[in-house]
Amino acid sequence: MSSSSPSTDPRAIDVAVDEDNLTVDLADGRRVIVPLAWFPRLLYASTDQRRNWRFIGDGYGIHWPDVDEDLSVSGLLRGAAVPEASKRAV
């Protein structure tokens, strides 16, 4: 009996952003949903700015030109949020 691994293709084929979540559909059928709070530039962007995105690197990344945000699909799959801004010492 042979077993085969499911084919994975971690390229984005669709993106949706609502008030709470970023949803990315992948070519292999997976859907990644992450909280928008992980990405402050998108969280505070207008609806029109959130809708203005494009794929980069043949779908391995997503770019929002209006807010200068780039996200990689591999980072989303790892669960990598944008690091918090460093805090100045008081």
Phi and psi in degrees as GROMACS dihedral restraints (atoms count N, CA, C in turn):
[ dihedral_restraints ]
;  ai    aj    ak    al  type     phi  dphi    fc
    3     4     5     6     1  -104.8    20    10
    4     5     6     7     1   147.0    20    10
    6     7     8     9     1  -118.6    20    10
    7     8     9    10     1   144.0    20    10
    9    10    11    12     1  -127.3    20    10
   10    11    12    13     1   145.5    20    10
   12    13    14    15     1   -79.6    20    10
   13    14    15    16     1   146.9    20    10
   15    16    17    18     1   -62.7    20    10
   16    17    18    19     1   145.0    20    10
   18    19    20    21     1   -72.7    20    10
   19    20    21    22     1   131.0    20    10
   21    22    23    24     1  -113.2    20    10
   22    23    24    25     1   141.0    20    10
   24    25    26    27     1  -140.3    20    10
   25    26    27    28     1    92.1    20    10
   27    28    29    30     1   -80.5    20    10
   28    29    30    31     1    43.8    20    10
   30    31    32    33     1  -102.7    20    10
   31    32    33    34     1   137.6    20    10
   33    34    35    36     1   -74.3    20    10
   34    35    36    37     1   140.2    20    10
   36    37    38    39     1  -120.9    20    10
   37    38    39    40     1   -13.5    20    10
   39    40    41    42     1  -157.9    20    10
   40    41    42    43     1   151.4    20    10
   42    43    44    45     1  -137.2    20    10
   43    44    45    46     1   138.2    20    10
   45    46    47    48     1  -137.9    20    10
   46    47    48    49     1   140.0    20    10
   48    49    50    51     1  -129.7    20    10
   49    50    51    52     1   124.3    20    10
   51    52    53    54     1  -115.5    20    10
   52    53    54    55     1  -165.2    20    10
   54    55    56    57     1   -66.2    20    10
   55    56    57    58     1   -23.4    20    10
   57    58    59    60     1  -118.3    20    10
   58    59    60    61     1   -27.0    20    10
   60    61    62    63     1  -137.2    20    10
   61    62    63    64     1   153.4    20    10
   63    64    65    66     1  -105.8    20    10
   64    65    66    67     1   124.9    20    10
   66    67    68    69     1  -118.2    20    10
   67    68    69    70     1   126.5    20    10
   69    70    71    72     1  -125.1    20    10
   70    71    72    73     1   121.6    20    10
   72    73    74    75     1   -92.2    20    10
   73    74    75    76     1   134.3    20    10
   75    76    77    78     1  -103.3    20    10
   76    77    78    79     1   158.2    20    10
   78    79    80    81     1   -61.6    20    10
   79    80    81    82     1   -26.2    20    10
   81    82    83    84     1   -90.8    20    10
   82    83    84    85     1     9.2    20    10
   84    85    86    87     1    99.1    20    10
   85    86    87    88     1   -10.7    20    10
   87    88    89    90     1   -74.6    20    10
   88    89    90    91     1   155.3    20    10
   90    91    92    93     1  -128.6    20    10
   91    92    93    94     1   127.5    20    10
   93    94    95    96     1  -108.4    20    10
   94    95    96    97     1   125.4    20    10
   96    97    98    99     1  -122.8    20    10
   97    98    99   100     1   122.9    20    10
   99   100   101   102     1  -129.1    20    10
  100   101   102   103     1   150.8    20    10
  102   103   104   105     1   -66.4    20    10
  103   104   105   106     1   135.8    20    10
  105   106   107   108     1   -64.1    20    10
  106   107   108   109     1   -23.5    20    10
  108   109   110   111     1   -60.2    20    10
  109   110   111   112     1   -20.0    20    10
  111   112   113   114     1   -69.8    20    10
  112   113   114   115     1   -18.6    20    10
  114   115   116   117     1  -128.6    20    10
  115   116   117   118     1    84.0    20    10
  117   118   119   120     1   -54.6    20    10
  118   119   120   121     1   -35.8    20    10
  120   121   122   123     1   -61.9    20    10
  121   122   123   124     1   -39.1    20    10
  123   124   125   126     1   -76.5    20    10
  124   125   126   127     1   -37.4    20    10
  126   127   128   129     1   -57.2    20    10
  127   128   129   130     1   -43.1    20    10
  129   130   131   132     1   -94.0    20    10
  130   131   132   133     1     3.1    20    10
  132   133   134   135     1   -77.0    20    10
  133   134   135   136     1   156.6    20    10
  135   136   137   138     1   -74.1    20    10
  136   137   138   139     1   165.8    20    10
  138   139   140   141     1   -58.4    20    10
  139   140   141   142     1   -43.2    20    10
  141   142   143   144     1   -64.2    20    10
  142   143   144   145     1   -40.0    20    10
  144   145   146   147     1   -65.1    20    10
  145   146   147   148     1   -38.4    20    10
  147   148   149   150     1   -67.3    20    10
  148   149   150   151     1   -32.9    20    10
  150   151   152   153     1   -75.5    20    10
  151   152   153   154     1   -20.5    20    10
  153   154   155   156     1   -90.0    20    10
  154   155   156   157     1    83.0    20    10
  156   157   158   159     1  -128.5    20    10
  157   158   159   160     1   163.8    20    10
  159   160   161   162     1  -148.9    20    10
  160   161   162   163     1   155.3    20    10
  162   163   164   165     1   -76.9    20    10
  163   164   165   166     1   146.2    20    10
  165   166   167   168     1  -127.1    20    10
  166   167   168   169     1   153.9    20    10
  168   169   170   171     1    58.4    20    10
  169   170   171   172     1    43.2    20    10
  171   172   173   174     1    59.5    20    10
  172   173   174   175     1    32.5    20    10
  174   175   176   177     1    94.5    20    10
  175   176   177   178     1     2.0    20    10
  177   178   179   180     1   -83.8    20    10
  178   179   180   181     1    -5.6    20    10
  180   181   182   183     1  -149.5    20    10
  181   182   183   184     1   166.5    20    10
  183   184   185   186     1  -133.1    20    10
  184   185   186   187     1   136.7    20    10
  186   187   188   189     1  -124.5    20    10
  187   188   189   190     1   134.2    20    10
  189   190   191   192     1  -113.3    20    10
  190   191   192   193     1    98.9    20    10
  192   193   194   195     1   -65.0    20    10
  193   194   195   196     1   -32.7    20    10
  195   196   197   198     1   -68.1    20    10
  196   197   198   199     1   -24.6    20    10
  198   199   200   201     1  -120.3    20    10
  199   200   201   202     1     7.7    20    10
  201   202   203   204     1    52.1    20    10
  202   203   204   205     1    51.8    20    10
  204   205   206   207     1  -117.0    20    10
  205   206   207   208     1   132.2    20    10
  207   208   209   210     1  -126.3    20    10
  208   209   210   211     1   129.6    20    10
  210   211   212   213     1  -126.7    20    10
  211   212   213   214     1   140.7    20    10
  213   214   215   216     1   -98.3    20    10
  214   215   216   217     1   146.2    20    10
  216   217   218   219     1   -63.4    20    10
  217   218   219   220     1   -38.9    20    10
  219   220   221   222     1   -62.4    20    10
  220   221   222   223     1   -37.4    20    10
  222   223   224   225     1   -65.4    20    10
  223   224   225   226     1   -40.3    20    10
  225   226   227   228     1   -63.4    20    10
  226   227   228   229     1   -41.2    20    10
  228   229   230   231     1   -67.0    20    10
  229   230   231   232     1   -30.9    20    10
  231   232   233   234     1   -78.4    20    10
  232   233   234   235     1   -14.4    20    10
  234   235   236   237     1    79.9    20    10
  235   236   237   238     1    33.3    20    10
  237   238   239   240     1   -89.5    20    10
  238   239   240   241     1   108.5    20    10
  240   241   242   243     1   -81.9    20    10
  241   242   243   244     1   161.3    20    10
  243   244   245   246     1   -65.9    20    10
  244   245   246   247     1   131.0    20    10
  246   247   248   249     1   -59.8    20    10
  247   248   249   250     1   145.6    20    10
  249   250   251   252     1   -66.7    20    10
  250   251   252   253     1   148.5    20    10
  252   253   254   255     1   -62.9    20    10
  253   254   255   256     1   142.4    20    10
  255   256   257   258     1   -67.4    20    10
  256   257   258   259     1   145.3    20    10
  258   259   260   261     1   -97.4    20    10
  259   260   261   262     1   137.1    20    10
  261   262   263   264     1   -78.9    20    10
  262   263   264   265     1   146.2    20    10
  264   265   266   267     1   -72.0    20    10
  265   266   267   268     1   143.6    20    10
